[in-house]
């Protein structure tokens, strides 16, 4: 039994390392795209800030990972080890292919899949009817208001009213949910939060990047490009650091949540605890992964979506960092990949729809959509294989005795 705990802790740290490889593209994409820093220096900055993130913000994400999605009693060491192994495999393969995926959704999907395979669907903490109803009503009201508002704006500007309706619905839904949650009037947690934030995260990132770009462009509309660059090169580096801190506090605590769940499963802890050595090891693992960086992902994020100017890099990183940090404090395991991708698209869209490579965006969004069901299916299959191998091994050992 002690061996499986050691394996589980090792795999948890390894997951964070691979997570750092994939999400390095999020942390330094804009800095690399505008050449504000050399890639190696950008990676080192991101690594340091990723390590600092969990200590500067909150451990709320770790608690959500460890206790908020699957019933703690179903998170046995075997279930967690299978989930971690599957998550590491998926992240490694997709990072090598250059796809920026959500490590949060991959890990949670693997935990859900292996726990269902082991104990059935009752092990998942499903949202209750009242929560679903409240979210549906708030989202519907926000979508209707957003659609009407943007439809009128697009009609007045002689643009596509249909596009205004669709964009307004998505934006209104997202802003209404986030606003009510921030005001404490709406409670969303568990799997429901994960599902709806697949839509909300990139939308809020897009809106933040888009409007911040417009504001900055207006303020500096009379300044020369060289003067703007002198101002925004250092500011962009600072904004990238803030974004990496938020990322570290969100994704950097995945290993902490898993290890805490291992302690509970093994009877080593009665409740959720996060010892300093676990926090430090988790932060260092994601920082180390960031240093080595998945360059295929970095290239796609930095150059594949749109061409970014220094002030736009500042806008994208600032918007992304603030959104990531705000959602992290609430304990929602959102995807930093979704948010920063949305903010990069947002700053690109200010120059018109042709400024964004929508094929790349479509490929990235498709990856987001399939991540969770793929993780659930793969982890469930892997657990059945693992369980069969273990039963066969025990049968053979007993027979030989």
Order of alpha helices (4+ residues) and beta strands (2+ residues): alpha-alpha-alpha-alpha-alpha-alpha-alpha-alpha-alpha-alpha-alpha-alpha-alpha-alpha-alpha
